[in-house]
Amino acid sequence: MHRLSILFSLAIITLIVIPVQAQEVDIASVQATCPDGTEITNGAEIRVNMRPGFTYTATAIGINGFDPIIAVRDEHGVQACNDDEPKAADYEVNLPTTGRIAASDTSAQLPFSHHTSSFADISIIVGGFEGATGEFVLILEGMAVTGADGHGEGAGDPFAVHLTQNMVNSGVPLTLYMMAKRNDLDPYMQFVGTDNKVITLDDGTKIECDDAGDTQSCFGDSSDLSKASVNTTQGRSSDAMMSIPLAGFTLDSDTKLNFFNYLMTSYNQSSFGEYMVAFHVGVGEGTAPANNGDKPPIIPTPSSTKPQKGALTLGSSGGIELTCLDGTAITNGAEIVLYMARGTTYTATAIGMGDFDPIIAVQTPDGKFECFDDTPAASNYSANLPTTGFIRKADSSAQVEISQNSEDYANIAVIVGGFEGASGQFVLVVEGTEVSPDDGLGDGYAVRISPNLISSGVPLSVYMLGVQDALDPFLQMVNADGSPILLRDGTPVECDDAGDPSICSGKSRSLVGSFVTGAGNRQVKGREGSAMLTIPIDGFDPNADVNVSFLNFALTSYEQQSIGDYLVVFHIGVGTGAAPDTQSNI
């Protein structure tokens, strides 16, 4: 089964947003005005490319109290709406992503058809009563795979889902199910482009599903549907499903480009019969990500972190390797990217844990690398953090001062490796940072998840400590555009006060008693308001493309209500697991 990491998954999906002809809608959500004046204000749109002479039935069933309203729209506008349809009150659903949904008298239903002489696009719009947020299942019935569908690539019934910000903000993956009405049909679902050709990943994997739950024939996360059911339709092991996470997805400003397209057919077009399609959809608030003002996105595309000159490669150890101007070699390095404004100066200090002896490398303006090892100014640095325990001062600590003097914001890559390619653990302390009124979404940082980080077995931990009491640190894991990463339940991966599980994701501990001691024995102490995130990375795919395998973080203050200096600390492990390729250019 192809399981994509969060960032890699989003990078793939961004490339396969497919345009179809669309009516103009607000990027936040889909709206509709019904013939009786009822307004759908926070809707989602599913589009069917429909043959003449057929009648389909659309049924919307709410989840956990969501009261759906359904509208049918064609090229002439909204033709009909329905709310609380008695004929739909007996519909029950049991699907892997929804669980059992009991019958409800709030379910909505509409039959629809058209009378043009050729295929026509019909939109089904579903929203909640009074613009409510929540989840629903839309069931479409009346379709059939027939000999008239054609054969070979591109054959089948087309469906499209219009992606809007409320769907993204819901945190609910978009899941489609194709279930045969009788045993004679073997359903087959494909994710396609505007040419109706199946989307294929770089490794040749096709985004399609024959038998859900079979990792050899169904892309992504899926489950056997033999125990699933939709109203009177009983699932079978030959039925198909496809689930695509939307959390953190970046929409195009042109709403006509924000579509996912699907084809429904049978395996090899070798069987025929009736089927139904179920769409599991979430709608959240339709607000777009926060405005970043004049500041560019938090972390530009990962390719911009590549050196423009010089050699930076992934070595046989699975870590970054390079040679500095003085001949010093880093052969098992980790990369931390600092997103720096013009005219800023940061100080980066690497402190080894145990007997790990760190070396820091940064790239010079001419594309070469300069290394720093056993820096006297770093010998007074020590730390005490929940994931590290007490780290003593050491003469082997390394430090570099980094100034960014380009005309705009820039990504500065800091590489930390061990002496003679050693494995082990270290912390990287970054100072000179501040939360200021013009930060927009916050200060950006990224860590490349290279194979040596994965093989170390050490979770990636990021700490944000305010230098002054007035600053209330706030730490988020984000996408490349600064929008927050959301879990399946819509919860953002973020931390306000470490140790408080209600406002800090994952495993964290209060940072009271923690500290980092730096130059001149100045100590920055952890406080109740300090923030931390710990991200396990041992489950990441070491064969993933390291050019897109970044975890991005935005550091700011809670609701941008306080300002002040802070320092950020990265706790990282480097192992010795072999890289997928012994010499990969990154």
N, C-alpha and C positions, 0 to 999 in steps of 0.2 A: 504494500500500500504506500502511496506517495503522501507522506505527511510533511507539510511544509512548515518551517518555522514562521513566526508571526511576520517578521520583516520580509522574509523571502516570499511568503505567500502574497503579501500586499504588492510587492514588486511585480510578481507575475500577473496578478489581476489587473494592475494598472495598465498593462500592455494589451489587455484583451477586452477593454470596454469598446463595444461595437455599436456604431451608429445605425439607426433605422429612421425612416421618415417619422417625424414626431410633431404633434401640436405643441405650441409654446406653453410651457408651464413654469411655475416658480421652482427654482432648484431646491428650495426647502422642503416642499411637499407637493402633492397633486391636489388640486381643488376642483370641485364640480358644483354646479347649481342645478338642482333637480327641477323637473317641470312644475312641481307643486311649491317651489321656492325653498325647499330644504337645502342646506349648504353642507357639503363635505369639505372640511378645511384642513385636514391633516391626513390626506389619503395616500394610498399606494396604487400604482397602475400596473396591470398585467394586460398584455396585448396579444390577441389571437389573429393570425392571418387565416381567414375563414373562407371555405368554399361556399358558393351559392347553393341553395336547396337544402342546407342542413339547419337543424336547430340544436343549439347547445344550451345547457343549464349551468348557471353559476350560483354556487351556494357559499356564503361566508359564515363561518362559525367562530365566535370569539373564544379566547382563552382567558381563564381567571377573571371573569367579569367584564371583559371587553365586549361592548355592544356594537356590532358592525352595521353599517349602512352600505348598500351596494348600488352602484350606478353603471349603466351601459352607455357608452358614447361611441358614435361613429363620426364620419367626416362632416356630418351636418350638426353635430353637437350631442348633448345628453338626451337620449331617447326615453329612458325610464329609470326609476330608482325604486328601492324596496328596503323596508326595515321591518323586522319582526314578522316574518312570513310563516304562517301556520304549517305550510307544506314542508318547511325545513326544520320544524321543531323536533322531529324524531331523529335527526342526523346525529350520529355519534362517530367519533374519530379515535383511533389508537395508532399513533405513529412513533417511530423512534425519537424524534426531536420534540414531540409534544407531550408524550404520554397519553393517557386516556382523557378524552374531552367528553363530558357528559352532554346529553341532549339538552337544548335550551330553547325557550320560546323567544329569545332575542336574536336567533339566527335569521339571516336574510337570504333571499333567493330570487333570481330572475332568469327566465328563459330568454334567449336572444337569437336572432337570425338576420339575414340581409337579403335583399332582392336585386342586387346588381348582377350583371352578366358575367363577372369574373371574381377572383379573390378580392377580399376587402379586409382592411385592418379594423378590428373591433376592440375597443378598450373597455376593460372591466376595472372600475375604480372602487376601492374599499377604504372606508374611513370609520373612525369611531364616533359615536354619538357625542355631539358638542365638542368635536375635535380631540377626543380622548387619546391618550397613548396606550400602547399595549401590543398584544399579539393576536393573530387570527390565522385560520386556515381557509384558503379559497379553493373550492372544489369545482372543477370543470368536467362536465359529463356530456356525452353525445358524440364523442370523437371515435374514429375508427381508422385502423391501418388497413388500406385496401390496395388492390393491384394498380389503382390509378395514381398512387403516390409516386410511382417511378422506382428506379433501381439504382444502386450504386451511391457514390458520394453525393450528398445534397438532397437525397430523397427523404421525405417525411413531412410531418405537420409542423409548421413554424410557430413558436411562441416567443414572446419577449417580455422582460421585466424592466420597467423604467426605474432606475436607481435615483433616489432623492435623499436629501440630508436627513430627513426623519427616519428613514430606514437604516442609514449608517449609524445614527445616534442611538438607535434602539439597542445596539449591541447583539442583535439576534441574527445568526447566520441565515442567509437565504437558502431554503431547501425546497427542492422539487421532487415529487414522487410521480412515477408513471406505473399504474397498476392495471392489469388486464381484467376485463369483466368476466372472461371465461378462460379455460385452460388452453384454448387453441392459439392464443397470442403469446409470443415471447417478447416483452417490451425491451426497447433499446433507446437510450437517451444520449444526445450529443450536445456539447457546448460549441457553438459555431460562430463564424464571422458572417459578414453581410453577403458573402458569396456562398453561404450555407456549407462551407467546408469546415470540418472539425478543427478546433484550435489544438495545436500540437506544441508541447514544450520543447525546449532546446535539446533534451535528451531523447526525443522521439516519442515521449509519452502522450497519448491522446486523452483529452478531457472528455470522457464518455463513460457510460455505465451500461453494462448488460445485466448482470445478476448482482443486485445490491448485497453487500456483505462479503463478496468474493474479491479478495485483494488483487487477484490476477485479471479480473475483467471489469472492475469498477473503480474509477478514479476517486481519490480522497477518502474522507471518512464516510462510511456507510454501514448499514446494518441489514441483516437478513430480514426480509419483509414477510416471511411466512406467518408470523403472528400479528402482523399489522392488519388494520381494517379501516375502511372509510364507508360509513353507512352500511349498505348491504354488500359492498365489494370486499372480499376477503383477500388479503395479501398472499403472495406466493414467493417462493425462493427465486423465481425467474424474473420478478418485478425489479424496477430500476429506481434509483434515487441519486441525487447529487446535492451536496451541501457546500456552500461557499461563504466563508466568514466575510462580513462587511465592516466589522469594527475598525475604525481608523481609516477607512477607505477615503481617498481624495477624489471628489467629483470634479468633472470638467465644468468650466463656467458656461459652456455651450450645452444646454440641457439635451440637445439632440444626440450628443455623444455618450450619454449616460444610460446605456442599455446593455443588458445581457441577453443573448439570443440562444435559443435551444431548438433542436429538432427532435420530434418524437416519431419513432418508427419501430420496426421489429428487427431482430438480429438477422443480418444479411437479407432483409426484406423477404424472408422465407416463410413467414406466418402472418396471418391476417385475423382481424377481429376488433371488437370494441374495447376501449380503454377509458380511464379517467386520469386526470392530472390533479394533484393537490399541491398547493403552494403554501409553505409555512413562512409567514412574513411578520416582522415586527415594525412598529412605527413609534418612534420616540419624538422628542421635541425637534422641530425643524430648524433650529438655529444653526447657523454655520459656525465653524471654528472661530475662535477669538481673532480679532483683527490685530495684526502684528505691526501696524503703523508703517513707517518707512524702513523698518528693519527687515532684511530678507528672512526666508524661512530658517528655522532652527538649524538644521543640518542639510545643506544642499545635497544633490544626488551623490551617492557614495563614490561615483567615479571621480568626483572633484577632489577626493582625498588622495588620489593617486599622485605621485610626484610627476611633475612635468619634465623633469630631467633626472638622470641618475638611475640606479638600479634598486628596486625594491621587489623582492621575490619571496615566495613561500617555499621554505626549504624542506628537506627530508624529515625533519623533526615535527613538521606541521606548524611551525612558527615562522615569523618573519625573519629573513636573514638579509644582512647588508654589511658593507665595509665602509668604515669612516675614513676621513682624510688622513688620520694618523695611522691607518692600517688596522685599527681595532675592529674586530668582527663581532657582530651579533648574529647568532645562528638559530636562536629559539625565542624570538622576541614576541611581545604583545604590543598592539597598537591602540593608543588612546588619542582621539581627535578632539582638539580644542577649537571651538568656533569663536574666533576673536574679532573684535571690532578694530578698526583702524586707530592707531595711536595708543593701544593698550600694551601693557607688559605684565606677563604672568611669570611666576616662579614655580617650577615643577621639581619636586623632590621625591626620589625613589628610595624607600627604606626596605631592606631585605628582612625577611622573617627567618629565624633559625640561622643557618650559615649561608643563605642565599645572598650573593654579592651582585647587586644590580649595576647595570650600565644603561645610561640614557643616551638616545640619539635623536637629533632633530635635523631637519633639512635646511641647508643654507640657501640663500636666494639664487645661487647658481645651480641648484639641483643636487649638490653633493651633500653628504651627511657629516655632522660633527658629533663626536662622542664625548661623554662626560662620565668619569669613573672616580670613585674615592675623592669626592669634593669636600675640602675642609669646611666650607660653609654649611654643609649638610650634616656634619658629625654630631651636632647637638640635637638633631631631630629624633623624637621618640613618639610613640602613640599607644593608646589603650582604647580599643574598640570592641564591640561585642563579638565580631567574627574573627578577631585576631588575637585577643588577649593583649597583654603588655608586650610591646616591641621596644627593646632597649636601644639606646644610642649606639651608633657604630661608625667607625672610621670608613667603612666600605660604602656608606650611603652616597648617592649621586644626586647632583642638582644642576639645573640649567635655568637661566633667565631668558625668556622668550619675548621679543618685541615684534609687534605686527604693524608694519608701516606701509602696507599697500593702500590703494585708493578706496578700498571697500572692505567689507567683512571677508574673512578668509578662514579656511580650515587649516589648522596647523597640526600635523601628525607628530606625536611623541611616541617613540619606540623604546620599550624597556625590555632588556634581556638579561640573562644571568651570565656571569663570567664563565668563559669556555662552554657556553651553551647549556649551562646547568638548568635543571628543573627545580621548581620550588614555588614560594609565594612571596609577594611584596605588596606594599601599599605605595600608591602615587598620590602625593599631596600637591594640590594646585592652589596657589595663593595669588593675590592681586585682583581677585574677582569681587564684584559687588552687584547687588540688586539696585538698579537706579530707575527713576521714573520713565525713562525712554526705552526700557527693555522689551516692551511688547510682550511676546509669549515667554520670554525668559532667555537665559544664557544656555547655549547648546553644547553638548558633549556627546561623543559616540565611542563605543568600544567595538573593535572588530572581533567577531567570534571565530577565531581561527582554530584549526584542529587541536593545537597544543593547549588552548584554554579548555576545550571540551574534555580532552584526555586527562587533564589535571584533577578532575572531579571536584574542583573548588567552585562554589557558586560565585557569581559576580556580585559584589556588594558596592554600593555607592552611598557615601555619607555627605550630608550638607550641614556644616556647623556655622552658626552666625558668630562673627567676631564681636559684635555688640549685642546687648540684651534686646535692643529695639527691633532687631530683625526676626521675623517669624518665618523660618525657611520652609520651602515647599518644593517637593521633588516629584517629577513625573517621568514615566517612560512614554516616549512619543514616537510618532511617525516622522518621516523626513520633512513634512510640512509643518511640524509642531503640533498637530492634532493628537490628542491622547490615545494611547493604546487602551482598548476596552476588552474586558473579559466577556465570555458568552452571555453572562447575565447583565451586561451593560456597565459593570463596575470598572472605573478607570484604574490603571496600575499607577498608583501615586501614594505619596506619604506626606502628611502634614506633621503630626507629632508621633515620632517613633515610639513603639511600644503600645500604642492605642489601636487595637484591631479595627475599631469602627472608622478610623480615618487614616490608616496606614496599611497598605497591601502587604500580603505575605507575612513571613516571619520577621519580626522586628523586636527590638528591646528598647526600653527607655535609654537615652544617651546620657542621662545624669550620671556622673562619675567617669564618663569617657573624656578623652582629651587628645590633643595633638600639641606637642611641644616643639617649637621651632627656633628660629634665629634669636639669639640673645636670651634663650630660655623662656621666651614668651609663650604662654600656654593658652590655647583656645579650648575652652571647655564645652562639653556637650550640655545641653539644657533640655528641659521638658519639651520645648518647641522645636528641637533639632529633628532632622529627617534622615531616614535611611531606606534603601530598597535592597533586598537580596534576591537575585534572580538565578535559580538553578539552571545550569547550562549543560549538564551531563547528558540530557536527552536530545540536544541539538544534533542535527545531521552533520557529521564531519565531512561528508562529501558535497555539502551545499556549496554554491558559488560564493567564495569569500569576498567577491566584489560587492555583493549585496547583503552579506551576513553581518549587519551592524545592529547593535542595540543603541538607540538614541535616547538621550535624557535632556529634559529642560529643567533648569533650576531658577526659581524665582521666590517670591514670598506669597503667603496665603492671600489669595484674591488681590495680589499686587498692592496690598495696603501698607506695607512697611518697606523701608529701604535700609541699606547698610552693607558693610563688607562681610564676606563669608569665605570659607575655604571648602573645597570639595576633595574627598578622599576616595580613591578606587582601591579596593582589595581584590587582587587578581592572582590566580595560580597559573603556572605554565608547566605542562607535562611534557612527555616525550613521545606522544602518539604520532605515528607516521602520517604525513600528509597524503591526500588522495593521489596527487602527482608530486614527484620529487622536486620539480622546479617549475612552479606555477608563477607566472608574472601577475602581480596585482597592482 
